[in-house]
Amino acid sequence: MRVVEEIVGKEVLDSSATIIGKVKDIEVNLGTKRIEAIVVGKGGLSESIGISKEENVIPYDMVKQIGDKILLKEYIDEPGLETQELGI
């Protein structure tokens, strides 16, 4: 899938432009062919050598913009749910 190749490996930044990791994978709804979530590795040396399994699954609704990097919204569309509550 071409979209996977374009997104996997991009850095993900929170709303304050802090790097939270890199996209490791994406979750796609095969019925609708829409991206449901992005899987973000927390980064660091341990991940780069393959010994860290820490990751966040971020709903695609949290994505504000995709370019050279992926920028997340400050808040998801549900009132009161902040990025900190998602473990980011």
Secondary structure as GFF3:
##gff-version 3
##sequence-region A 1 88
A	DSSP	alpha_helix	2	7	.	.	.	ID=ss1
A	DSSP	beta_strand	11	13	.	.	.	ID=ss2
A	DSSP	beta_strand	19	29	.	.	.	ID=ss3
A	DSSP	beta_strand	34	41	.	.	.	ID=ss4
A	DSSP	alpha_helix	45	48	.	.	.	ID=ss5
A	DSSP	beta_strand	55	59	.	.	.	ID=ss6
A	DSSP	three_ten_helix	60	62	.	.	.	ID=ss7
A	DSSP	beta_strand	63	66	.	.	.	ID=ss8
A	DSSP	beta_strand	70	72	.	.	.	ID=ss9
A	DSSP	three_ten_helix	83	86	.	.	.	ID=ss10
###
